[in-house]
Amino acid sequence: MYAAQLFEVELVTLLLALKRLRDPNSEPSDYDGLDEMLSKKTLGALLKELEKHCTLTQDFKRLLAGYRDQRNLLAHEFFYARASDMTNREGIEKLIEELQVNERELRDADQICMKMSENTRESSGINEEEFQKYVQSQLGSST
């Protein structure tokens, strides 16, 4: 689930950068409410929001939908559906293997989204160093 959460957070970051690209005169304070609202959305809703602002190929939409489905499988049914596999070593090893594949794929989703976000920030004139300082300050204030 950690990799899925990374993907969701990066998707919110991308959507915030897209707002800046559309409205270059916006102030940093304009993003607080949007960040809060986007952070409460489900992954499926975030992907729909992305489609409002980007033209995505059908292949890329399918890829994103696959990542969404993996996240939902983990969150809603993975362990329950595999409860009988957790009763023996072979089953547990199979589960671990499946979880490792799932994590790698969700980390790939995070990396794809991160690169899109970086490119969008660069296109909209957001200084990457200042952005990273801001992110770190926000992480520090949430603890």
N, C-alpha and C positions, 0 to 999 in steps of 0.2 A: 504494500500500500504506500510505502514511502516514495517509491519511484512514481507512482500515480499522482501523489500529492505534489511532487516536484513538477510534473507535467502541468498540472492544474495551475500552480502558482506562476509558472512561466507563460502559460496561455493568458493569464490576467495581465502580466507584464507586457506581453505583445499587444493586447487590446488597448492598454494605456498608451503605448508608443504609437499605435495607429491613430488614437485621438490626437496626439501631438502633431502627427503628420498632416491630419485633416485641418487642425486648428493651431498653426504655429505660434499664434499670439496668446495662447492659453497660459495661465499662471499655474505654478505647482499646486497651489491650494485648490485649483479646479479639479484635481485628480483624487483628492481624499474621498469624497463621496462616491465617485465612480469606482475607485479601488474597493471600497467597502461593499458596494452593491455587487460588483463582479465577483468578489471573493465569496459571496454567499450563494452564487449560482452553481448548479450542477455542471459536471463536465459536458454533458450533452447540450446544455443551454449555452455554455461558453463556446462550444464549437459552432452552434447556430449564430451566435453573435459574431464570430470570426467570419462566417460566410456573408454577413451583411457588409463587411468592410473589405473583403478580399475576393478576387475571382479564383476559385479553387478548381483544379481539374477533377474529373470524376475519379481518377486513380488516387489522387491525394485525399479526396473526400472519403473514399473507401478505406484508405490507410488510417485516417483519423477516426473513422467509425470503428475500425478494428481495435484501436487503442482504447476507445471509450468502452467497447464491449469487454475487453480484458479487465479494465478497471472495475466495471460493474460486476463481472464474474467474481473477482476477488472480494469485493465489498459485500456482495449479497448471497453468494451460494457456494463458493469454492470449498470451504471446509465442511460445510454441512453435506454437500453432495458427495464428498469423499470421506466421510466419517469411517466407513468400513475399511478404507485403505490405511487408516491410522492405527490399526490394530496389530500390524506386523511390520517387521523391518523392511521387507520388500516394498510394501505399500508406502511406507514413509519415505523411502528413497525415491520412489516414483513421484511422490508429492513434491519433494525437495527439487527434483529435476524440473518439474513443471513450473514451480515457483521461480526457479532461477531463469528459465526461458522467459517467463512473463516479466520478471524484473528487467532483464536485458532489453526487451522490446519496449517497455514503458520508459526506460532510460533513453532509448533511441528517440522516442517521441519527445521527451524533454529536450534532448539535444537539437532536434529539428526545430522545435518551437523557439529554443534559445537563439539559434542562428537567425531565424526569421525576426526575432525581437531585436537582436543586435543590428541587423541590416536596416530595420525600420527606424531605430533610434539614430543610426548614422544618417539616414536619408532625411530625417526631420531635424537634424542639427543638435541633437542631444549629446552633450559631452559625456563620453563613456566613463571617464574617471569620476566626474561629479555624480553621475548616475549611481555608480557603485558605492560611493561614499554615502549617498542618500539611502540606498538599500541597507547598508550596514547600520546607519543611524536608526532606521525603522526597525530593523531586527533587534537592536539593542533596547529600543523603547517598548517592545512587545513582551519582554521578559520580566 
